């Protein structure tokens, strides 16, 4: 028999629990994006600076989503 997951005790824990799936999904998407850049390079309309700025923006959105900022 497995141990039940504890109920979050604070609002911050609740926010993290509710948004954890979306955060992991976003991190998975970022990982795939970086893997694609490493494997195939950038498309002609982009630069590393643009890609990194976009990835950084996405990371900031994730941290806001789970209440880490």
Secondary structure as UniProt FT lines:
FT   HELIX           11..40
FT   TURN            44..45
FT   HELIX           48..65
FT   TURN            66..67
//
